[in-house]
Amino acid sequence: MASEPIRLAGQGSFFGRRKGKGLRGHQTDLIETLLPRLQVDLDRPADAGRLFAGPVDGLVLEIGFGGGEHLVREALAHPRLGFIGVEPFVNGMAKMLAEIERKAIGNVRLYTGDGADVLAWLPEAALDLVYLLYPDPWPKTRHHKRRFVSDRTVRAIARVLKPGGEFRFATDIDHYAAWTLERLLRAPDFVFAARTARDWTTPWTGWESTRYEAKALREGRRPCYLTFRRI
């Protein structure tokens, strides 16, 4: 059954996946009660010192966190960092909220809209790291303009990353890997961090496979991990 739009106080409609599963009762409660407390307010100036209950030593953005597996692990492994997770689909957001509640995670804030809006909201050199993991590849040529990686978003990511900060991208679609590499290599603010061909297929230190990645491997698709460093 299709998910119904969920309206939050002070927010517009929050749409779930068109063919997503209906939420359980407690998941709906979390959307209505916990999400508004963690939701990033783009109408207020960006200030990492005020986003979190305590001081943080750095700020990380994950665009499109899916079910939240990677974001949860990173937030728990790096309690001194602040994390902003972006996910527009209600089922993934509900899973993330349940993990935040269950594991008492205090260093994550969330946004339910477009990651490009968060990039525009953040001040210059605000982030230490940006993750874009297994984004929708929009495989049809006429849909390529919908891919998140574009010259415009690459410039936006460069603006918000600190010098030496990293943009980390993962995909199991060869064409999207080539598409991303092409746009980052022509961006004057980034350098490709890979030194050997093996680096492309070697996950980052501490990486744990997600359910999506495990499915890709079962279906014979090879993950590609690309790292670009802000000059």
Backbone hydrogen bonds in HBPLUS format (Angstrom, degrees):
<---DONOR---> <-ACCEPTOR-->    atom                        ^
c    i                          cat <-CA-CA->   ^        H-A-AA   ^      H-
h    n   atom  resd res      DA  || num        DHA   H-A  angle D-A-AA Bond
n    s   type  num  typ     dist DA aas  dist angle  dist       angle   num
A0006-ILE N   A0014-PHE O   3.03 MM   8  5.17 172.1  2.04 139.5 141.7     1
A0014-PHE N   A0006-ILE O   2.99 MM   8  5.17 147.2  2.10 134.1 144.5     2
A0011-GLN N   A0008-LEU O   2.93 MM   3  5.10 163.8  1.95 131.5 130.4     3
A0020-GLY N   A0017-ARG O   3.11 MM   3  4.63 171.5  2.12 104.6 103.6     4
A0028-THR N   A0024-ARG O   3.04 MM   4  6.37 157.1  2.09 158.2 164.5     5
A0029-ASP N   A0025-GLY O   3.06 MM   4  6.41 152.0  2.14 143.5 151.6     6
A0030-LEU N   A0026-HIS O   2.93 MM   4  6.23 152.3  2.01 147.7 154.3     7
A0031-ILE N   A0027-GLN O   3.03 MM   4  6.34 155.7  2.09 149.1 155.3     8
A0032-GLU N   A0028-THR O   3.03 MM   4  6.28 150.7  2.12 146.1 154.2     9
A0033-THR N   A0029-ASP O   2.81 MM   4  5.91 142.0  1.95 148.6 159.5    10
A0034-LEU N   A0030-LEU O   2.91 MM   4  4.91 128.0  2.18 117.8 133.4    11
A0035-LEU N   A0030-LEU O   3.00 MM   5  6.32 163.1  2.02 167.0 168.2    12
A0037-ARG N   A0034-LEU O   3.00 MM   3  5.40 132.8  2.23 109.2 122.1    13
A0038-LEU N   A0034-LEU O   3.25 MM   4  6.57 135.7  2.46 146.5 158.9    14
A0038-LEU N   A0035-LEU O   2.98 MM   3  5.14 134.2  2.19 104.3 117.3    15
A0039-GLN N   A0035-LEU O   2.79 MM   4  5.69 130.4  2.04 158.5 172.9    16
A0110-LEU N   A0038-LEU O   3.00 MM  72  5.74 162.8  2.03 130.8 136.4    17
A0040-VAL N   A0110-LEU O   2.73 MM  70  5.85 155.6  1.79 165.8 168.5    18
A0044-ARG N   A0041-ASP O   3.18 MM   3  5.76 166.9  2.19 115.7 119.3    19
A0050-ARG N   A0047-ASP O   2.92 MM   3  5.50 149.3  2.01 115.4 124.2    20
A0051-LEU N   A0047-ASP O   3.10 MM   4  6.34 131.0  2.35 146.0 159.7    21
A0057-ASP N   A0080-ARG O   2.68 MM  23  5.69 168.7  1.69 167.5 171.5    22
A0082-GLY N   A0058-GLY O   2.90 MM  24  6.16 172.5  1.90 154.3 156.4    23
A0128-ASP N   A0059-LEU O   2.82 MM  69  5.69 173.2  1.83 162.6 163.5    24
A0060-VAL N   A0082-GLY O   2.85 MM  22  6.22 154.1  1.91 156.9 165.7    25
A0084-ILE N   A0060-VAL O   2.84 MM  24  6.27 155.1  1.90 160.4 168.9    26
A0061-LEU N   A0129-LEU O   3.01 MM  68  6.41 162.3  2.04 153.7 158.3    27
A0131-TYR N   A0061-LEU O   2.82 MM  70  6.26 160.4  1.86 158.5 165.3    28
A0062-GLU N   A0084-ILE O   2.94 MM  22  6.35 162.4  1.98 162.7 166.7    29
A0086-VAL N   A0062-GLU O   2.91 MM  24  6.23 161.3  1.94 170.3 172.5    30
A0063-ILE N   A0131-TYR O   2.96 MM  68  6.21 170.0  1.97 165.6 162.8    31
A0064-GLY N   A0086-VAL O   2.68 MM  22  5.25 133.9  1.88 128.6 144.1    32
A0065-PHE N   A0086-VAL O   3.16 MM  21  6.34 143.6  2.30 142.6 153.4    33
A0068-GLY N   A0065-PHE O   2.92 MM   3  5.10 158.9  1.96 136.4 134.2    34
A0072-VAL N   A0068-GLY O   2.89 MM   4  5.90 164.1  1.91 157.0 160.6    35
A0073-ARG N   A0069-GLU O   3.17 MM   4  6.36 167.3  2.18 148.5 151.8    36
A0074-GLU N   A0070-HIS O   2.96 MM   4  6.15 164.7  1.99 156.0 160.2    37
A0075-ALA N   A0071-LEU O   2.95 MM   4  6.04 161.5  1.99 149.0 154.3    38
A0076-LEU N   A0072-VAL O   3.02 MM   4  6.20 158.9  2.07 151.9 157.2    39
A0077-ALA N   A0073-ARG O   2.92 MM   4  6.03 151.4  2.00 144.6 153.1    40
A0078-HIS N   A0074-GLU O   2.96 MM   4  5.99 134.9  2.17 143.8 153.9    41
A0081-LEU N   A0078-HIS O   3.04 MM   3  5.62 166.6  2.05 121.2 125.0    42
A0083-PHE N   A0107-ASN O   2.87 MM  24  6.09 152.8  1.95 149.5 158.6    43
A0109-ARG N   A0083-PHE O   2.80 MM  26  6.21 152.3  1.88 155.0 164.3    44
A0085-GLY N   A0109-ARG O   2.83 MM  24  6.28 160.0  1.87 159.7 163.8    45
A0111-TYR N   A0085-GLY O   2.90 MM  26  6.28 138.6  2.07 158.8 160.6    46
A0087-GLU N   A0111-TYR O   3.05 MM  24  6.48 160.4  2.09 167.6 173.3    47
A0093-MET N   A0089-PHE O   3.10 MM   4  6.33 162.8  2.13 154.4 159.9    48
A0094-ALA N   A0090-VAL O   2.88 MM   4  6.01 155.9  1.94 149.2 155.3    49
A0095-LYS N   A0091-ASN O   3.12 MM   4  6.39 154.8  2.18 145.2 151.3    50
A0096-MET N   A0092-GLY O   3.01 MM   4  6.26 158.7  2.05 149.4 155.3    51
A0097-LEU N   A0093-MET O   2.94 MM   4  6.17 161.7  1.98 152.5 157.1    52
A0098-ALA N   A0094-ALA O   3.06 MM   4  6.25 153.8  2.13 144.6 151.3    53
A0099-GLU N   A0095-LYS O   3.11 MM   4  6.42 153.3  2.19 147.8 154.2    54
A0100-ILE N   A0096-MET O   2.95 MM   4  6.24 157.4  2.01 152.3 159.0    55
A0101-GLU N   A0097-LEU O   2.97 MM   4  6.18 159.1  2.01 148.9 154.0    56
A0102-ARG N   A0098-ALA O   2.87 MM   4  6.00 164.4  1.89 146.5 151.5    57
A0103-LYS N   A0099-GLU O   2.90 MM   4  5.83 161.6  1.93 149.1 153.2    58
A0105-ILE N   A0100-ILE O   3.09 MM   5  4.86 151.8  2.17 130.5 138.7    59
A0117-ASP N   A0114-ASP O   2.99 MM   3  5.49 139.7  2.15 111.0 121.3    60
A0118-VAL N   A0115-GLY O   3.13 MM   3  5.22 122.0  2.48  97.7 111.5    61
A0119-LEU N   A0115-GLY O   3.07 MM   4  6.43 157.5  2.12 150.9 157.2    62
A0120-ALA N   A0116-ALA O   3.05 MM   4  6.27 153.4  2.12 142.9 149.4    63
A0121-TRP N   A0117-ASP O   3.06 MM   4  6.23 138.9  2.24 137.0 148.0    64
A0121-TRP N   A0118-VAL O   3.13 MM   3  4.97 123.5  2.46  91.9 106.6    65
A0122-LEU N   A0118-VAL O   3.02 MM   4  6.19 151.4  2.11 154.8 160.1    66
A0125-ALA N   A0159-ARG O   2.95 MM  34  6.30 160.1  1.99 141.7 144.5    67
A0126-ALA N   A0160-VAL O   2.78 MM  34  5.28 116.0  2.19 120.0 133.9    68
A0127-LEU N   A0160-VAL O   2.75 MM  33  5.83 174.1  1.76 165.8 165.9    69
A0162-LYS N   A0127-LEU O   2.87 MM  35  5.85 154.1  1.93 171.8 164.2    70
A0166-GLU N   A0128-ASP O   3.23 MM  38  6.67 151.8  2.32 140.4 140.9    71
A0130-VAL N   A0166-GLU O   2.90 MM  36  6.36 150.8  1.99 156.8 165.1    72
A0168-ARG N   A0130-VAL O   2.81 MM  38  6.15 168.8  1.82 171.3 174.2    73
A0132-LEU N   A0168-ARG O   2.88 MM  36  6.27 151.1  1.96 164.7 171.2    74
A0170-ALA N   A0132-LEU O   3.13 MM  38  6.63 153.4  2.20 146.3 149.2    75
A0134-TYR N   A0170-ALA O   2.70 MM  36  5.40 154.2  1.77 132.8 140.7    76
A0143-HIS N   A0140-LYS O   2.83 MM   3  5.35 153.1  1.90 116.7 125.9    77
A0144-HIS N   A0141-THR O   3.17 MM   3  5.32 166.6  2.18 110.0 114.2    78
A0146-ARG N   A0143-HIS O   2.81 MM   3  5.56 164.5  1.83 126.3 131.8    79
A0147-ARG N   A0144-HIS O   3.00 MM   3  5.46 163.9  2.03 115.4 120.7    80
A0154-VAL N   A0150-SER O   2.90 MM   4  6.04 156.6  1.96 154.2 161.2    81
A0155-ARG N   A0151-ASP O   3.12 MM   4  6.29 154.8  2.19 140.4 146.2    82
A0156-ALA N   A0152-ARG O   3.05 MM   4  6.35 150.7  2.14 142.0 150.8    83
A0157-ILE N   A0153-THR O   2.82 MM   4  6.07 155.1  1.88 149.8 155.6    84
A0158-ALA N   A0154-VAL O   2.95 MM   4  6.16 159.3  2.00 147.2 153.1    85
A0159-ARG N   A0155-ARG O   3.01 MM   4  6.22 149.8  2.10 143.5 151.2    86
A0160-VAL N   A0156-ALA O   3.32 MM   4  6.61 150.1  2.41 144.5 150.5    87
A0161-LEU N   A0157-ILE O   3.10 MM   4  6.18 131.2  2.35 148.2 160.4    88
A0165-GLY N   A0162-LYS O   2.79 MM   3  5.09 159.5  1.84 134.5 136.7    89
A0164-GLY N   A0230-ARG O   2.81 MM  66  5.05 161.2  1.84 135.1 141.1    90
A0230-ARG N   A0165-GLY O   2.75 MM  65  5.32 174.6  1.75 164.7 166.4    91
A0167-PHE N   A0228-PHE O   2.84 MM  61  5.16 160.0  1.88 152.7 159.6    92
A0228-PHE N   A0167-PHE O   2.96 MM  61  5.16 156.7  2.02 145.6 153.1    93
A0169-PHE N   A0226-LEU O   2.89 MM  57  5.15 168.4  1.91 155.3 159.2    94
A0226-LEU N   A0169-PHE O   2.81 MM  57  5.15 175.7  1.81 163.6 165.1    95
A0171-THR N   A0224-CYS O   3.11 MM  53  5.44 150.5  2.20 143.9 152.9    96
A0224-CYS N   A0171-THR O   2.76 MM  53  5.44 144.7  1.89 155.8 167.5    97
A0176-TYR N   A0173-ILE O   3.04 MM   3  5.42 122.4  2.38 106.6 120.8    98
A0177-ALA N   A0173-ILE O   3.06 MM   4  6.39 153.0  2.14 154.8 163.2    99
A0178-ALA N   A0174-ASP O   2.99 MM   4  6.31 161.1  2.02 154.2 158.5   100
A0179-TRP N   A0175-HIS O   2.88 MM   4  6.05 154.3  1.95 142.2 150.1   101
A0180-THR N   A0176-TYR O   2.90 MM   4  6.04 161.4  1.93 147.2 151.4   102
A0181-LEU N   A0177-ALA O   2.91 MM   4  6.09 165.4  1.93 151.0 155.6   103
A0182-GLU N   A0178-ALA O   2.94 MM   4  6.06 159.5  1.98 147.8 153.2   104
A0183-ARG N   A0179-TRP O   3.25 MM   4  6.52 159.6  2.30 145.6 150.0   105
A0184-LEU N   A0180-THR O   2.96 MM   4  6.17 157.3  2.01 156.2 162.8   106
A0185-LEU N   A0181-LEU O   2.90 MM   4  5.89 158.1  1.95 151.7 157.2   107
A0187-ALA N   A0184-LEU O   3.13 MM   3  5.01 154.3  2.20  98.3 106.2   108
A0190-PHE N   A0187-ALA O   3.42 MM   3  5.91 174.2  2.43 119.2 120.0   109
A0231-ILE N   A0189-ASP O   2.84 MM  42  5.38 170.4  1.85 143.1 145.8   110
A0191-VAL N   A0229-ARG O   2.95 MM  38  5.27 145.4  2.07 139.9 151.0   111
A0229-ARG N   A0191-VAL O   2.84 MM  38  5.27 162.8  1.87 160.5 157.9   112
A0193-ALA N   A0227-THR O   2.94 MM  34  5.52 171.9  1.94 151.1 152.0   113
A0199-ASP N   A0196-THR O   3.08 MM   3  5.51 143.6  2.22 107.6 117.0   114
A0200-TRP N   A0197-ALA O   3.18 MM   3  5.75 148.6  2.29 111.8 119.1   115
A0201-THR N   A0198-ARG O   3.07 MM   3  5.64 142.2  2.22 113.6 122.4   116
A0202-THR N   A0199-ASP O   3.34 MM   3  5.01 162.9  2.37  97.7 102.6   117
A0225-TYR N   A0200-TRP O   2.68 MM  25  5.21 171.0  1.69 157.8 160.4   118
A0207-TRP N   A0204-TRP O   2.96 MM   3  5.40 152.6  2.04 141.5 139.8   119
A0214-ALA N   A0210-THR O   2.95 MM   4  6.21 159.7  1.99 152.0 157.7   120
A0215-LYS N   A0211-ARG O   3.06 MM   4  6.26 152.9  2.13 144.4 150.9   121
A0216-ALA N   A0212-TYR O   3.00 MM   4  6.33 156.0  2.06 149.1 155.8   122
A0217-LEU N   A0213-GLU O   2.95 MM   4  6.26 158.0  2.00 153.8 159.0   123
A0218-ARG N   A0214-ALA O   3.04 MM   4  6.29 156.5  2.10 145.1 151.4   124
A0219-GLU N   A0215-LYS O   3.02 MM   4  6.24 143.7  2.15 145.4 155.3   125
A0221-ARG N   A0216-ALA O   2.83 MM   5  5.12 159.1  1.87 155.5 148.7   126
A0220-GLY N   A0217-LEU O   3.05 MM   3  5.05 161.4  2.08 104.9 109.0   127
